[in-house]
């Protein structure tokens, strides 16, 4: 019977190779590809992705899986993960997969155009169809309580809409209240952080910073791309990208964020490299690591105690005189319209709005044509700001045009989990902030590696959270941590 397990592993290695080839082409497209190559690249990516999908969902994979007998605990975990992935890939009829792929191509073009021209109506019929496809997908995946569960599970195994609602119910009140209290206090002027900053100085500084966290440039790179992201081709080849804007912390905090994703991938065990057990266990857990390094480490006063002198020597014109002043400015809270530019505190309110809206559309409680009005009303209610156009309102995010419906809550799960995991780390490592103050990240990285990164997809996300923190995901650590930080910052 070992023959079946061996043939399954050989098949999965081929699937992995095809997927990685697509990933390299996609990375190249975003970082280096000349614009004129777009058509050929789309063709190559389409073919490779189809080949990978066909090879994975072929009857031979299922036969090998059914015949495979685990010879170790690792095998047991591998078979579980492959079964789940195969279920997700085969439950949807290929005609619907093809229709969604085709529609996503059209929807992306229409979305880009609609956002540029502030023309929601031209995009609405396609978006309506995309939600209809999501509804059909959910029916094929199956669910018991809530249609949203089926879609969310693709990104966060086992998570449910009811849990997401509980999560938002716990944070909505305290967060809206804290934001209001901050808005009523003296405004922070962070104009000193805007200017024309040398890109090479930013590249050099962020590279040094990311390396100091433990990101291994012998097994990774950092390049420039219009949107910051992290991708990987193996545990020994992890790619980060960053971008340079007139807001100086943009490249710095963006690099810390992507490095958090990168550390997770680089520290996945070598023995699982190129297999389905390697890498991050879910989107929520992955985001918990990018947020932990970006916000809890990178936006701490201790961190800037070490890095502010280096920042000043890289940017002598920067009109900020002390680390504590920089710390105050880089943590400025200001309700705004754009999710990706939101501060740590208001970020979840942006996610909450998207969750409520996509959930209402899926259930037929909201029509796509009424989306802009619903969006604007919620921004007014939760953030006290009103989009002056749909371009900076309901058209700002790419997700729905790609059919990624049920994805947004994983951002907020990441925020909550980052604090919950940090508290657990603080029980084992006394005063981790003293380590940060000395620029010593080694013990923090080792703890995270042992508890999370080295476990790849061995457990389910829920099992991992329970194992690492001793409890299921909850909002209290997050609310306490954030509350203490911002009350001190704003003298509330
Ligand atoms: Zn991220």
Boltz pocket constraint, residues with backbone or C-beta under 6 A from the ligand:
constraints:
  - pocket:
      binder: B
      contacts: [[A, 257], [A, 261], [A, 286], [A, 287], [A, 290]]
      max_distance: 6.0
